[in-house]
């Protein structure tokens, strides 16, 4: 793997850690926020979902902006803006104000993922992109872990408002690091697929059923992730009487397991040349079964089974991107990745809110069971999408008069 790619992975990893700290620390603060502002479960779920409404809406515009104005420029603007709104969250004095802050926070953070993925595509070889992206995406689990540790330390001592104010400064450090150490993209002669592409081909890719199919895989995966991640702290606190500090510590093994699963899944995907169904079908089927079991377990076994589930579910993350990452030139990567990421963020809109509503009207057991629909949807979608880069282009070729790229450039 080129040195340029390795440095880019490290810098993007750091940025994504901050991204996940800023967006997920609210999951641990929901009981405190709910008590402070007198919110029911549905309102607490809406605080999570409204972020994803804005975040999802910003994906495609963010990808188009990254393709037009440059990945790093768009990513750094988003990073600075979301840090500002993280800090402003600390002064929210009512539910409606906090809801507005979370919406604006999601809007500006939403331009970051596609820009970051495009920046990595410009600095990595096509046959190494899934592995490189997998390394970057282990930051998701690291960010969740740091969010848990920060919440466990600051919520009992300083409260949720001070916590948001403190973490808002992390983004500034990332911007400084990027400006100093981010390398230039790889030379185009190292990536033959980077030749100028005809506009008709670009449109055919972005509106292809194949690309939408990968978005459905990611939607199903994130129904699990955002539903369970958002509500596990509150569930353990309310149903088992576990302190937030203990809950934060219990997140350590599950997040490490998830990160390991993501990396192994990425590596296997590169070894297989894509073939998402080989990984997604068994991983997500197992995960769906575990969701039915989790609410019937005592706290120690909940953590143990949750850790195993997190590892297995993590295997299914990168297969949602593996084939497009191998097939597409970086010139398409901003908008194309936005389509897939939009699927995941749409799940972030729906899953936490539905989970909270089901808890209010039925039970936590029913809410975990409903969440199992997501992994099962990912299973179905993974069997319908193209399984290799060549198959992806074959599915697109019928939609454009331009020639299909040869295998050698993929």
Protein Blocks (a to p, Z undefined) as FASTA:
>chain_A
ZZklmmmmmmmmmmmmmmmmmmmmmmmmmmmmmmmnopafklmmmmmmmmmmmmmmmmmm
mmmmmmmnopklmmmmmmmmmmmmmmmmmmpcbfklmmmmmmmmmmmmmmmmmmmmmmmm
mmccfklmmmmmmmmmmmmmmmmmmmmmmmmmmmmmnojmlmmmmmmmmmmmmmmmmmmm
mccdddfklmmmlpccdfklmmmmmmgfklmmmmmmmmmmmmmmmmmmmmmmmmmmmmno
pafklmmmmmmmmmmmmmmmmmmmmmmmmmnopakmlmmmmmmmmmmmmmmmmmmpcfkl
mmmmmmmmmmmmmmmmmmmmmmmmmmpcfklmmmmmmmmmmmmmmmmmmmmmmmmmmmmm
mcmklmmmmmmmmmmmmmmmmmmmcfbfklmmmmmmmmpcbdcddfklZZ
